[in-house]
Amino acid sequence: MKITVCGSIAFIDEMMEVKLRLEEMGHEVKMPPTEMVDGTGAAIPAKQYYHFRKTTTQTDGWIWDRKEEAMRNHFNKVMWADAILILNYDKNNVACHVGANTLLEMGLAFHHGKRIYVFDQIPELPCKEEILGMKPTVIDTDLSRIV
């Protein structure tokens, strides 16, 4: 199966581990990039870019150019896939966090009839009803439940 891994860039290390495990199981897997290009053209780790993005007060510039590119590129990965896997680890004192961008990716997958797998439980967030309405399969951290 072709699977695109979705979730916060804060979880990039976990995404890489899950990608490798899924590939060992025979799946083709895409995920967000592990590096981004900064304003000078230099490659920087995705986590460093994430930190810049979260701490900037700017509303334009290279940080947001990269965010736009990353979103469009990841939407293309969602379209390529048979299914998406939402890695929803705890973040910002929210158990099983699903952020806004991940919700957008879920919506795209839902609209195009892709299977949606959620790694852990559905979070208690204002968007819980929307997530439930997409009828994802919760795999309770067991990758073997992706079929």
N, CA, C and O atoms as a MOPAC input file, in Angstrom:
PM7 MOZYME 1SCF
protein

 N      0.84200 1    -1.17300 1     0.00000 1
 C      0.00000 1     0.00000 1     0.00000 1
 C      0.89400 1     1.24400 1     0.00000 1
 O      1.98600 1     1.24100 1     0.56700 1
 N      0.41000 1     2.29700 1    -0.64300 1
 C      1.11400 1     3.58400 1    -0.63100 1
 C      0.51800 1     4.41100 1     0.51600 1
 O     -0.68400 1     4.67500 1     0.55000 1
 N      1.38100 1     4.81100 1     1.44700 1
 C      0.93900 1     5.51600 1     2.65600 1
 C      1.70300 1     6.82700 1     2.79100 1
 O      2.92200 1     6.86400 1     2.62300 1
 N      0.98500 1     7.89100 1     3.09200 1
 C      1.61900 1     9.16200 1     3.43600 1
 C      1.42200 1     9.39500 1     4.92500 1
 O      0.30700 1     9.33800 1     5.44100 1
 N      2.52200 1     9.65800 1     5.59300 1
 C      2.50700 1     9.93100 1     7.02900 1
 C      2.26700 1    11.42400 1     7.22500 1
 O      2.92500 1    12.25300 1     6.59700 1
 N      1.32200 1    11.76100 1     8.10000 1
 C      0.96600 1    13.14900 1     8.38800 1
 C      1.08800 1    13.40000 1     9.88300 1
 O      0.93000 1    12.48600 1    10.69300 1
 N      1.37100 1    14.64500 1    10.23900 1
 C      1.46200 1    15.03300 1    11.63700 1
 C      2.36300 1    16.24000 1    11.77900 1
 O      2.89700 1    16.74600 1    10.79300 1
 N      2.52800 1    16.68900 1    12.98000 1
 C      3.35200 1    17.85700 1    13.26700 1
 C      4.81700 1    17.57300 1    12.97500 1
 O      5.31800 1    16.48100 1    13.24500 1
 N      5.49700 1    18.57700 1    12.41800 1
 C      6.94300 1    18.46300 1    12.18600 1
 C      7.67800 1    18.28500 1    13.51500 1
 O      8.81700 1    17.81900 1    13.53300 1
 N      7.05200 1    18.64300 1    14.60200 1
 C      7.66200 1    18.38800 1    15.91700 1
 C      7.91000 1    16.89200 1    16.09900 1
 O      8.74400 1    16.49800 1    16.91400 1
 N      7.18800 1    16.05200 1    15.34400 1
 C      7.31700 1    14.60000 1    15.44300 1
 C      8.14000 1    14.00100 1    14.30600 1
 O      7.98300 1    12.81700 1    14.00700 1
 N      9.00900 1    14.77400 1    13.66500 1
 C      9.73900 1    14.31000 1    12.48400 1
 C     10.57500 1    13.06200 1    12.77700 1
 O     10.67200 1    12.17500 1    11.92800 1
 N     11.17600 1    12.98200 1    13.95700 1
 C     11.97700 1    11.79800 1    14.29500 1
 C     11.08600 1    10.56100 1    14.39000 1
 O     11.44400 1     9.49300 1    13.89200 1
 N      9.94100 1    10.70500 1    15.02100 1
 C      9.00300 1     9.60400 1    15.13800 1
 C      8.47200 1     9.19900 1    13.76400 1
 O      8.27000 1     8.01600 1    13.49000 1
 N      8.24800 1    10.20600 1    12.89500 1
 C      7.78300 1     9.91500 1    11.53500 1
 C      8.78800 1     9.04600 1    10.79900 1
 O      8.41400 1     8.10100 1    10.10400 1
 N     10.06600 1     9.37200 1    10.95400 1
 C     11.10200 1     8.59800 1    10.27500 1
 C     11.10700 1     7.14700 1    10.77100 1
 O     11.23400 1     6.21300 1     9.97900 1
 N     10.96800 1     6.97000 1    12.08200 1
 C     10.92100 1     5.61300 1    12.63600 1
 C      9.71900 1     4.83500 1    12.09700 1
 O      9.84900 1     3.67400 1    11.71000 1
 N      8.56500 1     5.47400 1    12.07400 1
 C      7.35200 1     4.81200 1    11.58600 1
 C      7.48300 1     4.51800 1    10.09200 1
 O      7.07300 1     3.45200 1     9.63200 1
 N      8.04600 1     5.44500 1     9.34400 1
 C      8.26800 1     5.22500 1     7.90100 1
 C      9.09800 1     3.96600 1     7.68100 1
 O      8.74400 1     3.12500 1     6.85500 1
 N     10.19000 1     3.83500 1     8.40800 1
 C     11.05200 1     2.66000 1     8.25800 1
 C     10.30800 1     1.37600 1     8.62700 1
 O     10.44900 1     0.36200 1     7.94400 1
 N      9.52300 1     1.41500 1     9.69300 1
 C      8.76000 1     0.22900 1    10.10200 1
 C      7.72200 1    -0.15400 1     9.04600 1
 O      7.53700 1    -1.33400 1     8.74700 1
 N      7.04700 1     0.85300 1     8.48500 1
 C      6.05300 1     0.57500 1     7.44400 1
 C      6.72000 1     0.00800 1     6.19200 1
 O      6.18100 1    -0.89800 1     5.55500 1
 N      7.88400 1     0.53400 1     5.84200 1
 C      8.60900 1     0.01700 1     4.68300 1
 C      9.04200 1    -1.42900 1     4.91200 1
 O      9.00600 1    -2.24400 1     3.99000 1
 N      9.44900 1    -1.74500 1     6.13400 1
 C      9.79700 1    -3.12900 1     6.46100 1
 C      8.59600 1    -4.05100 1     6.29800 1
 O      8.75100 1    -5.24400 1     6.03700 1
 N      7.40500 1    -3.49600 1     6.45200 1
 C      6.16900 1    -4.27500 1     6.30600 1
 C      5.74200 1    -4.37000 1     4.83600 1
 O      4.74900 1    -5.02400 1     4.51800 1
 N      6.49700 1    -3.71400 1     3.93700 1
 C      6.21100 1    -3.79900 1     2.51600 1
 C      5.46500 1    -2.62000 1     1.91300 1
 O      5.12300 1    -2.64800 1     0.73100 1
 N      5.20900 1    -1.59800 1     2.69300 1
 C      4.49500 1    -0.41700 1     2.18800 1
 C      5.45800 1     0.56400 1     1.53000 1
 O      6.64300 1     0.60500 1     1.86200 1
 N      4.93400 1     1.35400 1     0.59300 1
 C      5.64700 1     2.51100 1     0.04600 1
 C      5.20700 1     3.69400 1     0.89000 1
 O      4.01100 1     3.87400 1     1.11900 1
 N      6.15600 1     4.51100 1     1.35900 1
 C      5.81100 1     5.54200 1     2.32700 1
 C      6.43300 1     6.88100 1     1.95600 1
 O      7.60000 1     6.95600 1     1.57000 1
 N      5.63300 1     7.93300 1     2.08000 1
 C      6.11900 1     9.30600 1     1.96000 1
 C      5.79100 1    10.02700 1     3.26000 1
 O      4.84600 1     9.67400 1     3.96500 1
 N      6.59300 1    11.04400 1     3.56000 1
 C      6.41000 1    11.82900 1     4.77600 1
 C      6.92000 1    13.24400 1     4.51400 1
 O      7.48100 1    13.50500 1     3.45000 1
 N      6.73700 1    14.15500 1     5.46100 1
 C      7.28200 1    15.49900 1     5.27900 1
 C      8.80700 1    15.45200 1     5.15300 1
 O      9.43700 1    14.48200 1     5.57500 1
 N      9.39900 1    16.50100 1     4.57300 1
 C     10.85700 1    16.52300 1     4.42600 1
 C     11.55400 1    16.66000 1     5.78000 1
 O     11.02300 1    17.26200 1     6.71300 1
 N     12.74000 1    16.09300 1     5.86200 1
 C     13.53400 1    16.20600 1     7.08800 1
 C     14.39100 1    17.45900 1     7.08700 1
 O     14.96600 1    17.83000 1     8.11000 1
 N     14.47500 1    18.11800 1     5.91800 1
 C     15.21500 1    19.38000 1     5.80000 1
 C     14.39300 1    20.38500 1     5.01700 1
 O     13.53700 1    20.02400 1     4.21000 1
 N     14.67400 1    21.65300 1     5.27500 1
 C     14.05200 1    22.75200 1     4.54500 1
 C     15.17400 1    23.67300 1     4.07600 1
 O     16.30400 1    23.57800 1     4.55500 1
 N     14.86100 1    24.55700 1     3.14600 1
 C     15.83500 1    25.53600 1     2.66500 1
 C     15.52700 1    26.86500 1     3.32900 1
 O     14.40100 1    27.35800 1     3.25200 1
 N     16.53100 1    27.44900 1     3.98500 1
 C     16.30100 1    28.71900 1     4.68600 1
 C     16.37100 1    29.90200 1     3.71900 1
 O     16.46400 1    29.71100 1     2.50600 1
 N     16.32800 1    31.09200 1     4.24300 1
 C     16.32200 1    32.31100 1     3.44200 1
 C     17.59400 1    32.56000 1     2.65300 1
 O     17.59500 1    33.36900 1     1.72500 1
 N     18.67700 1    31.87900 1     3.00600 1
 C     19.95300 1    32.03900 1     2.28800 1
 C     20.17500 1    30.92900 1     1.26700 1
 O     21.16200 1    30.94700 1     0.53200 1
 N     19.26400 1    29.96700 1     1.22000 1
 C     19.41400 1    28.83900 1     0.31300 1
 C     20.08500 1    27.63300 1     0.94900 1
 O     20.29700 1    26.62100 1     0.28100 1
 N     20.42100 1    27.72500 1     2.22000 1
 C     21.06900 1    26.62100 1     2.92600 1
 C     20.02600 1    25.64600 1     3.46400 1
 O     18.94000 1    26.04700 1     3.88200 1
 N     20.37300 1    24.36400 1     3.44700 1
 C     19.49400 1    23.34300 1     4.01200 1
 C     19.61600 1    23.36700 1     5.53200 1
 O     20.71600 1    23.41900 1     6.08200 1
 N     18.46600 1    23.33000 1     6.19700 1
 C     18.44200 1    23.27100 1     7.66300 1
 C     17.51400 1    22.13400 1     8.08200 1
 O     16.58900 1    21.79000 1     7.34500 1
 N     17.74700 1    21.55200 1     9.24400 1
 C     16.86000 1    20.48000 1     9.71500 1
 C     15.41700 1    20.98700 1     9.85500 1
 O     15.17900 1    22.14400 1    10.20200 1
 N     14.47600 1    20.10100 1     9.58000 1
 C     13.06000 1    20.46900 1     9.67100 1
 C     12.70200 1    20.98900 1    11.05800 1
 O     11.89000 1    21.90400 1    11.19100 1
 N     13.30700 1    20.40500 1    12.08900 1
 C     13.00500 1    20.87500 1    13.45200 1
 C     13.48100 1    22.30800 1    13.67600 1
 O     12.83600 1    23.06800 1    14.39800 1
 N     14.59900 1    22.68100 1    13.06600 1
 C     15.09000 1    24.05600 1    13.18400 1
 C     14.13400 1    25.00600 1    12.46600 1
 O     13.80700 1    26.07300 1    12.98600 1
 N     13.68900 1    24.61900 1    11.27500 1
 C     12.70200 1    25.41700 1    10.55900 1
 C     11.42800 1    25.56300 1    11.39500 1
 O     10.87100 1    26.65600 1    11.50200 1
 N     10.97500 1    24.46200 1    11.98200 1
 C      9.77900 1    24.47600 1    12.82600 1
 C      9.94900 1    25.49500 1    13.96200 1
 O      9.02900 1    26.25800 1    14.25700 1
 N     11.12300 1    25.50300 1    14.59400 1
 C     11.39100 1    26.45800 1    15.68200 1
 C     11.33100 1    27.89200 1    15.15300 1
 O     10.71500 1    28.75300 1    15.78300 1
 N     11.95900 1    28.15900 1    14.01200 1
 C     11.90200 1    29.50200 1    13.42400 1
 C     10.45100 1    29.91000 1    13.17700 1
 O     10.04700 1    31.02900 1    13.49300 1
 N      9.68200 1    28.99800 1    12.61400 1
 C      8.28500 1    29.29800 1    12.27800 1
 C      7.46600 1    29.59600 1    13.51900 1
 O      6.63900 1    30.50800 1    13.51800 1
 N      7.69000 1    28.83600 1    14.57400 1
 C      6.91100 1    29.01000 1    15.79700 1
 C      7.31100 1    30.25200 1    16.58000 1
 O      6.52900 1    30.74400 1    17.39300 1
 N      8.50900 1    30.76500 1    16.35000 1
 C      8.97600 1    31.90300 1    17.14400 1
 C      9.01500 1    33.21600 1    16.36900 1
 O      9.29700 1    34.25900 1    16.96000 1
 N      8.74100 1    33.19800 1    15.07100 1
 C      8.81200 1    34.42600 1    14.28700 1
 C      7.60500 1    35.32500 1    14.54300 1
 O      6.51200 1    34.85500 1    14.85900 1
 N      7.82700 1    36.60300 1    14.40200 1
 C      6.72000 1    37.55900 1    14.45400 1
 C      6.40900 1    38.08800 1    13.05800 1
 O      5.49100 1    38.88800 1    12.87600 1
 N      7.18500 1    37.63200 1    12.07800 1
 C      6.96600 1    38.06600 1    10.70100 1
 C      5.73700 1    37.37700 1    10.12000 1
 O      5.40300 1    36.24900 1    10.48600 1
 N      5.06900 1    38.08700 1     9.20100 1
 C      3.91800 1    37.49100 1     8.53100 1
 C      4.18500 1    37.26700 1     7.05400 1
 O      3.30300 1    36.81600 1     6.32300 1
 N      5.39900 1    37.58000 1     6.60700 1
 C      5.79400 1    37.27000 1     5.23600 1
 C      7.27000 1    36.87500 1     5.24800 1
 O      7.92100 1    36.89400 1     6.29200 1
 N      7.77900 1    36.52500 1     4.09200 1
 C      9.18900 1    36.15100 1     4.00400 1
 C      9.37800 1    34.66200 1     3.76600 1
 O      8.42300 1    33.91600 1     3.54900 1
 N     10.65000 1    34.25300 1     3.81500 1
 C     11.03000 1    32.88600 1     3.44600 1
 C     10.35400 1    31.82300 1     4.30900 1
 O     10.04600 1    30.73900 1     3.81300 1
 N     10.11800 1    32.11000 1     5.58600 1
 C      9.50000 1    31.10500 1     6.46500 1
 C      8.12300 1    30.71300 1     5.92500 1
 O      7.77900 1    29.53100 1     5.88200 1
 N      7.34800 1    31.70200 1     5.51800 1
 C      5.98900 1    31.42800 1     5.04400 1
 C      5.99500 1    30.92700 1     3.60300 1
 O      5.08800 1    30.20400 1     3.19000 1
 N      7.02700 1    31.31500 1     2.83100 1
 C      7.18100 1    30.72600 1     1.49900 1
 C      7.39300 1    29.21700 1     1.63100 1
 O      6.79800 1    28.43600 1     0.88900 1
 N      8.24000 1    28.81200 1     2.57400 1
 C      8.50800 1    27.38200 1     2.78700 1
 C      7.27300 1    26.65500 1     3.33100 1
 O      7.01700 1    25.50400 1     2.97800 1
 N      6.51900 1    27.33300 1     4.18800 1
 C      5.29200 1    26.72300 1     4.72000 1
 C      4.31600 1    26.44500 1     3.57700 1
 O      3.73200 1    25.36400 1     3.50300 1
 N      4.14400 1    27.42100 1     2.69100 1
 C      3.25700 1    27.22800 1     1.53800 1
 C      3.74500 1    26.06400 1     0.67800 1
 O      2.95300 1    25.20300 1     0.29300 1
 N      5.03200 1    26.03200 1     0.37900 1
 C      5.59800 1    24.94200 1    -0.42500 1
 C      5.38700 1    23.59500 1     0.25700 1
 O      4.99600 1    22.61900 1    -0.38400 1
 N      5.64600 1    23.55000 1     1.54900 1
 C      5.51100 1    22.29800 1     2.29700 1
 C      4.06400 1    21.80900 1     2.27500 1
 O      3.80600 1    20.61800 1     2.10200 1
 N      3.12900 1    22.73400 1     2.45100 1
 C      1.71700 1    22.34000 1     2.43400 1
 C      1.32300 1    21.78600 1     1.06700 1
 O      0.70100 1    20.72700 1     0.98200 1
 N      1.68100 1    22.49700 1     0.00000 1
 C      1.33800 1    22.03400 1    -1.34600 1
 C      1.99300 1    20.68500 1    -1.65300 1
 O      1.35400 1    19.78600 1    -2.20000 1
 N      3.27100 1    20.55700 1    -1.29600 1
 C      3.97500 1    19.29900 1    -1.54600 1
 C      3.34500 1    18.14800 1    -0.77600 1
 O      3.21500 1    17.04100 1    -1.29800 1
 N      2.95100 1    18.41300 1     0.47700 1
 C      2.36800 1    17.32900 1     1.26100 1
 C      0.96500 1    16.98200 1     0.77500 1
 O      0.57000 1    15.81700 1     0.82100 1
 N      0.21100 1    17.96400 1     0.31500 1
 C     -1.09100 1    17.66700 1    -0.28900 1
 C     -0.90000 1    16.72400 1    -1.48700 1
 O     -1.69100 1    15.80100 1    -1.68400 1
 N      0.15000 1    16.95900 1    -2.28300 1
 C      0.44500 1    16.07100 1    -3.41400 1
 C      0.76500 1    14.66200 1    -2.92400 1
 O      0.38900 1    13.68500 1    -3.57200 1
 N      1.44400 1    14.54500 1    -1.80800 1
 C      1.75000 1    13.23300 1    -1.23300 1
 C      0.47300 1    12.53700 1    -0.76100 1
 O      0.33700 1    11.32100 1    -0.89600 1
 N     -0.44900 1    13.30200 1    -0.21300 1
 C     -1.74100 1    12.73500 1     0.19200 1
 C     -2.46600 1    12.20100 1    -1.04400 1
 O     -3.04100 1    11.11400 1    -1.00600 1
 N     -2.43800 1    12.96000 1    -2.13200 1
 C     -3.11800 1    12.52900 1    -3.35400 1
 C     -2.46900 1    11.28500 1    -3.95400 1
 O     -3.16200 1    10.45700 1    -4.54500 1
 N     -1.16000 1    11.14000 1    -3.81500 1
 C     -0.42700 1     9.97200 1    -4.32000 1
 C     -0.81300 1     8.70200 1    -3.57800 1
 O     -0.81500 1     7.61600 1    -4.15800 1
 N     -1.13500 1     8.83300 1    -2.31200 1
 C     -1.28800 1     7.68500 1    -1.42300 1
 C     -2.63400 1     6.97900 1    -1.56500 1
 O     -3.62500 1     7.54700 1    -2.02200 1
 N     -2.61800 1     5.70800 1    -1.15000 1
 C     -3.86400 1     4.96800 1    -0.97000 1
 C     -4.49300 1     5.31400 1     0.37300 1
 O     -5.71100 1     5.27800 1     0.54300 1
 N     -3.61300 1     5.65400 1     1.33100 1
 C     -4.06000 1     5.93300 1     2.69800 1
 C     -3.09500 1     6.92300 1     3.34600 1
 O     -1.94800 1     7.07300 1     2.92500 1
 N     -3.59300 1     7.58700 1     4.37500 1
 C     -2.71800 1     8.42100 1     5.19100 1
 C     -2.71900 1     7.86800 1     6.61200 1
 O     -3.69500 1     7.28000 1     7.07900 1
 N     -1.59900 1     8.07900 1     7.27100 1
 C     -1.46900 1     7.70600 1     8.68000 1
 C     -1.18300 1     8.97200 1     9.46000 1
 O     -0.16900 1     9.63200 1     9.23300 1
 N     -2.07100 1     9.31400 1    10.37700 1
 C     -1.91700 1    10.48800 1    11.22500 1
 C     -1.15700 1    10.07000 1    12.47600 1
 O     -1.64600 1     9.26700 1    13.27100 1
 N      0.04500 1    10.62200 1    12.64500 1
 C      0.80600 1    10.37600 1    13.87300 1
 C      0.41800 1    11.46500 1    14.86200 1
 O      0.82300 1    12.62000 1    14.72400 1
 N     -0.35100 1    11.09200 1    15.83700 1
 C     -0.91500 1    12.06400 1    16.78300 1
 C     -0.40400 1    11.79700 1    18.20100 1
 O     -1.10400 1    11.24800 1    19.05200 1
 N      0.82400 1    12.20400 1    18.40900 1
 C      1.43600 1    12.09100 1    19.73100 1
 C      0.99300 1    13.25900 1    20.61000 1
 O      0.38900 1    14.21500 1    20.12300 1
 N      1.29100 1    13.18100 1    21.88900 1
 C      0.96100 1    14.26900 1    22.81300 1
 C      1.79900 1    15.50200 1    22.47600 1
 O      2.99500 1    15.40200 1    22.20400 1
 N      1.14700 1    16.66100 1    22.50100 1
 C      1.82600 1    17.92100 1    22.18100 1
 C      1.07100 1    19.06900 1    22.83400 1
 O     -0.15900 1    19.08500 1    22.84900 1
 N      1.80700 1    20.02000 1    23.36800 1
 C      1.20500 1    21.21800 1    23.97400 1
 C      0.15100 1    20.86800 1    25.02000 1
 O     -0.90400 1    21.49900 1    25.08200 1
 N      0.43700 1    19.87600 1    25.82800 1
 C     -0.47300 1    19.41700 1    26.88000 1
 C     -1.79600 1    18.88300 1    26.34500 1
 O     -2.80300 1    18.87600 1    27.05400 1
 N     -1.79000 1    18.43800 1    25.09300 1
 C     -2.96900 1    17.81900 1    24.49900 1
 C     -2.60500 1    16.38100 1    24.15600 1
 O     -1.67600 1    16.13700 1    23.38600 1
 N     -3.33200 1    15.43800 1    24.72300 1
 C     -3.10300 1    14.03300 1    24.40900 1
 C     -3.54600 1    13.75200 1    22.98100 1
 O     -4.62200 1    14.17900 1    22.56300 1
 N     -2.72200 1    13.03900 1    22.23900 1
 C     -3.05900 1    12.60100 1    20.87800 1
 C     -3.36800 1    13.77700 1    19.94600 1
 O     -4.33500 1    13.74100 1    19.18500 1
 N     -2.55500 1    14.79400 1    20.01500 1
 C     -2.73700 1    16.06400 1    19.29700 1
 C     -2.90400 1    15.89300 1    17.78700 1
 O     -2.17700 1    15.12300 1    17.15900 1
 N     -3.85100 1    16.60600 1    17.21800 1
 C     -4.00600 1    16.76800 1    15.77300 1
 C     -4.08600 1    18.26200 1    15.52900 1
 O     -5.01000 1    18.92700 1    15.99800 1
 N     -3.11200 1    18.79100 1    14.79300 1
 C     -3.06900 1    20.22300 1    14.51800 1
 C     -3.88200 1    20.60200 1    13.29600 1
 O     -4.41800 1    19.74600 1    12.59300 1
 N     -3.96300 1    21.90300 1    13.05700 1
 C     -4.77600 1    22.43500 1    11.96100 1
 C     -4.31600 1    21.92500 1    10.60400 1
 O     -5.13800 1    21.54400 1     9.77100 1
 N     -3.00300 1    21.91600 1    10.37500 1
 C     -2.51100 1    21.47000 1     9.07500 1
 C     -2.82100 1    19.98900 1     8.85100 1
 O     -3.19400 1    19.58900 1     7.74800 1
 N     -2.66600 1    19.19000 1     9.88700 1
 C     -2.98000 1    17.76700 1     9.78300 1
 C     -4.47200 1    17.57300 1     9.51600 1
 O     -4.86000 1    16.68800 1     8.75300 1
 N     -5.29700 1    18.39000 1    10.13800 1
 C     -6.73600 1    18.32000 1     9.88100 1
 C     -7.03600 1    18.64300 1     8.41000 1
 O     -7.89800 1    18.00900 1     7.80100 1
 N     -6.32600 1    19.62500 1     7.84100 1
 C     -6.49500 1    19.92800 1     6.42100 1
 C     -6.13500 1    18.72000 1     5.55800 1
 O     -6.84300 1    18.39900 1     4.60300 1
 N     -5.03100 1    18.05300 1     5.89500 1
 C     -4.60500 1    16.87100 1     5.14200 1
 C     -5.62600 1    15.75100 1     5.26100 1
 O     -5.90000 1    15.04300 1     4.29200 1
 N     -6.18300 1    15.59500 1     6.44500 1
 C     -7.23600 1    14.59600 1     6.63600 1
 C     -8.45000 1    14.92400 1     5.76900 1
 O     -9.03700 1    14.03700 1     5.14800 1
 N     -8.81800 1    16.19600 1     5.73100 1
 C     -9.96600 1    16.61900 1     4.93300 1
 C     -9.75500 1    16.34600 1     3.45000 1
 O    -10.67400 1    15.91300 1     2.75500 1
 N     -8.54700 1    16.59900 1     2.97100 1
 C     -8.22200 1    16.32200 1     1.57300 1
 C     -8.33400 1    14.83000 1     1.29600 1
 O     -8.94000 1    14.42200 1     0.30600 1
 N     -7.75100 1    14.01900 1     2.16700 1
 C     -7.81600 1    12.56400 1     2.00800 1
 C     -9.26600 1    12.08900 1     2.04700 1
 O     -9.67300 1    11.26500 1     1.22700 1
 N    -10.03200 1    12.59600 1     2.98000 1
 C    -11.44400 1    12.23300 1     3.11800 1
 C    -12.21300 1    12.55800 1     1.83200 1
 O    -12.95800 1    11.72800 1     1.31100 1
 N    -12.01800 1    13.76800 1     1.33900 1
 C    -12.74000 1    14.21300 1     0.14900 1
 C    -12.42200 1    13.33400 1    -1.05900 1
 O    -13.27800 1    13.12200 1    -1.91800 1
 N    -11.21100 1    12.83300 1    -1.12200 1
 C    -10.79300 1    12.02000 1    -2.26800 1
 C    -10.89300 1    10.51600 1    -2.00900 1
 O    -10.36700 1     9.71300 1    -2.78000 1
 N    -11.56500 1    10.14000 1    -0.92900 1
 C    -11.84400 1     8.73600 1    -0.67700 1
 C    -10.64400 1     7.90600 1    -0.24900 1
 O    -10.64000 1     6.68700 1    -0.42200 1
 N     -9.62800 1     8.55200 1     0.30700 1
 C     -8.44800 1     7.82900 1     0.79900 1
 C     -8.76200 1     7.24000 1     2.16900 1
 O     -9.56500 1     7.79700 1     2.91900 1
 N     -8.13900 1     6.13300 1     2.49100 1
 C     -8.26900 1     5.59200 1     3.84000 1
 C     -7.48900 1     6.47000 1     4.80700 1
 O     -6.40600 1     6.96000 1     4.48700 1
 N     -8.04900 1     6.65900 1     5.98400 1
 C     -7.41900 1     7.49600 1     7.00900 1
 C     -7.20800 1     6.63800 1     8.24900 1
 O     -8.15300 1     6.09300 1     8.82000 1
 N     -5.95000 1     6.53200 1     8.64900 1
 C     -5.59000 1     5.82000 1     9.86800 1
 C     -5.07000 1     6.83200 1    10.86900 1
 O     -4.31400 1     7.73700 1    10.51600 1
 N     -5.48000 1     6.67500 1    12.12100 1
 C     -5.01200 1     7.53100 1    13.20500 1
 C     -4.23000 1     6.64500 1    14.16800 1
 O     -4.73600 1     5.62800 1    14.64200 1
 N     -3.00300 1     7.04000 1    14.44700 1
 C     -2.08200 1     6.22900 1    15.23200 1
 C     -2.57200 1     5.96200 1    16.64500 1
 O     -2.49000 1     4.83200 1    17.12700 1
 N     -3.08100 1     6.99200 1    17.31500 1
 C     -3.54800 1     6.85700 1    18.69100 1
 C     -5.00400 1     7.31400 1    18.75600 1
 O     -5.64400 1     7.47800 1    17.71700 1
 N     -5.51800 1     7.51500 1    19.91900 1
 C     -6.93100 1     7.86000 1    20.10100 1
 C     -7.27200 1     9.22900 1    19.50100 1
 O     -6.39200 1    10.06500 1    19.29900 1
 N     -8.54400 1     9.44100 1    19.22300 1
 C     -9.03400 1    10.72800 1    18.73500 1
 C     -8.90600 1    11.74000 1    19.87900 1
 O     -9.37500 1    11.48100 1    20.98700 1
 N     -8.27600 1    12.88800 1    19.61800 1
 C     -8.05300 1    13.85100 1    20.69900 1
 C     -9.31500 1    14.60200 1    21.10100 1
 O    -10.26300 1    14.73700 1    20.32700 1
 N     -9.29100 1    15.07600 1    22.31600 1
 C    -10.37000 1    15.93300 1    22.81900 1
 C    -10.04900 1    17.36600 1    22.40600 1
 O     -9.47200 1    18.13100 1    23.18000 1
 N    -10.42100 1    17.71500 1    21.20000 1
 C    -10.18000 1    19.03300 1    20.61800 1
 C    -11.48300 1    19.56400 1    20.03900 1
 O    -12.41500 1    18.78900 1    19.82400 1
 N    -11.57200 1    20.86700 1    19.78000 1
 C    -12.78900 1    21.40500 1    19.16500 1
 C    -13.13900 1    20.74800 1    17.82100 1
 O    -14.30000 1    20.75300 1    17.41200 1
 N    -12.13300 1    20.18200 1    17.13600 1
 C    -12.38500 1    19.55400 1    15.83800 1
 C    -12.68300 1    18.06000 1    15.94700 1
 O    -12.68100 1    17.36500 1    14.93100 1
 N    -12.93500 1    17.55200 1    17.13900 1
 C    -13.17400 1    16.11200 1    17.31500 1
 C    -14.33300 1    15.61600 1    16.45000 1
 O    -14.24300 1    14.53900 1    15.86100 1
 N    -15.40400 1    16.37600 1    16.36900 1
 C    -16.54900 1    15.95100 1    15.57000 1
 C    -16.18500 1    15.82700 1    14.09500 1
 O    -16.64800 1    14.91100 1    13.41500 1
 N    -15.35500 1    16.74500 1    13.59800 1
 C    -14.93300 1    16.68400 1    12.20100 1
 C    -14.07800 1    15.44500 1    11.96200 1
 O    -14.22100 1    14.77000 1    10.94300 1
 N    -13.18800 1    15.15000 1    12.91000 1
 C    -12.35400 1    13.95300 1    12.78300 1
 C    -13.23400 1    12.70700 1    12.78900 1
 O    -13.06700 1    11.82600 1    11.94600 1
 N    -14.15900 1    12.63000 1    13.72700 1
 C    -15.05200 1    11.47800 1    13.79600 1
 C    -15.89600 1    11.34600 1    12.53400 1
 O    -16.17100 1    10.23500 1    12.08000 1
 N    -16.30700 1    12.47400 1    11.96900 1
 C    -17.10700 1    12.46600 1    10.75000 1
 C    -16.36100 1    11.91600 1     9.54400 1
 O    -16.98500 1    11.45200 1     8.58900 1
 N    -15.03600 1    11.96200 1     9.57700 1
 C    -14.23400 1    11.38700 1     8.49000 1
 C    -14.05900 1     9.88400 1     8.65700 1
 O    -13.50500 1     9.21400 1     7.78500 1
 N    -14.53600 1     9.35700 1     9.78500 1
 C    -14.53100 1     7.92200 1    10.08400 1
 C    -13.15700 1     7.27400 1     9.89800 1
 O    -13.02400 1     6.29800 1     9.16000 1
 N    -12.14200 1     7.81500 1    10.56600 1
 C    -10.82200 1     7.19500 1    10.45400 1
 C    -10.77500 1     5.88200 1    11.22500 1
 O    -11.59900 1     5.62200 1    12.10200 1
 N     -9.79600 1     5.07000 1    10.87800 1
 C     -9.52800 1     3.84400 1    11.62300 1
 C     -8.45800 1     4.15700 1    12.65600 1
 O     -7.34200 1     4.53500 1    12.29900 1
 N     -8.78400 1     4.00400 1    13.91800 1
 C     -7.82100 1     4.21800 1    14.99500 1
 C     -7.07700 1     2.90300 1    15.19100 1
 O     -7.69300 1     1.86900 1    15.45000 1
 N     -5.74200 1     2.94200 1    15.06500 1
 C     -4.97200 1     1.69400 1    15.12500 1
 C     -4.32500 1     1.45100 1    16.49100 1
 O     -3.62100 1     0.45700 1    16.66900 1
 N     -4.55100 1     2.33800 1    17.44600 1
 C     -4.04500 1     2.15300 1    18.81200 1
 C     -2.55300 1     1.81200 1    18.83600 1
 O     -2.12700 1     0.91200 1    19.56100 1
 N     -1.77000 1     2.53000 1    18.04700 1
 C     -0.30900 1     2.42700 1    17.92900 1
 C      0.18200 1     1.10900 1    17.33700 1
 O      1.37900 1     0.82600 1    17.38700 1
 N     -0.71800 1     0.29700 1    16.77500 1
 C     -0.37300 1    -1.00000 1    16.19800 1
 C     -0.36400 1    -0.90900 1    14.67400 1
 O     -1.41400 1    -0.99000 1    14.03500 1
 N      0.82400 1    -0.74100 1    14.09500 1
 C      0.93400 1    -0.56700 1    12.64000 1
 C      0.42600 1    -1.76600 1    11.84500 1
 O      0.07800 1    -1.62500 1    10.67300 1
 N      0.37900 1    -2.93200 1    12.46100 1
 C     -0.12800 1    -4.10800 1    11.75100 1
 C     -1.62500 1    -3.99800 1    11.45400 1
 O     -2.16200 1    -4.79400 1    10.68400 1
 N     -2.29400 1    -3.02900 1    12.05200 1
 C     -3.73700 1    -2.83200 1    11.79100 1
 C     -3.99500 1    -2.04300 1    10.51700 1
 O     -5.14900 1    -1.82700 1    10.14600 1
 N     -2.93600 1    -1.61000 1     9.84400 1
 C     -3.08500 1    -0.91500 1     8.57200 1
 C     -3.20200 1    -1.98100 1     7.48300 1
 O     -2.24600 1    -2.69500 1     7.17900 1
 N     -4.40600 1    -2.06700 1     6.90500 1
 C     -4.66200 1    -3.09400 1     5.88600 1
 C     -5.36500 1    -2.49600 1     4.67600 1
 O     -5.66000 1    -3.21100 1     3.71800 1

